[in-house]
Amino acid sequence: MAKRILFVCTGNICRSPTADGVLRALAANLTVDSAGTHAYHIGEPPDVRSQAVARARGYDLSSLRARKVTRADFTQFDLILAMDYGHYEHLLRMKPNDSTATLALFLDYAGLGTRDVPDPYYGSMREFESCLDLVEEGCKKLHDIVFSRA
């Protein structure tokens, strides 16, 4: 059973911290984190728009800080979930030989029948809301999957 889950997107300020916050709220007994494939925003909190949309639905992302995926993540996490196919490919290229983590696309793993969580960064608040809609649905299904395998 996956007890340690890492969500990954580009800069770790929109999609992956949103999924991190939602899954943390659903399952306190999991270790959940998020990271980016690029070092664009290291140490910064999630985008203010991500925080606002999440806060309106009862999720607090304010304590999260962006970081970049590390080699150690591939052995410290059981499941590494990419928010889109491009990041999945990037993670496959990064994956060290001693990796113990399962790599997957978040929405594929959650069984939503779609591959990518669209990046809302250059969009409107509606794109951030749509992102959260997908993330909430995916996290609920992911939660069910993880705990049905317990």
Buried (B, 14 or more C-beta within 10 A) or exposed (E): EBBBBBBBBBBBBBBBBBBBBBBBBBBEEBBBBBBBBBEEBBEBBBBEBBBBBBEEEEBEBEEBBBBBBEEEBBEBBBBBBBBBEBBBEBBEEBBEEEBEBEBBBBBBBBEBEEBBBBBBBEBEEEBBBBBBEBBBBBBBBBBEBBBEEE
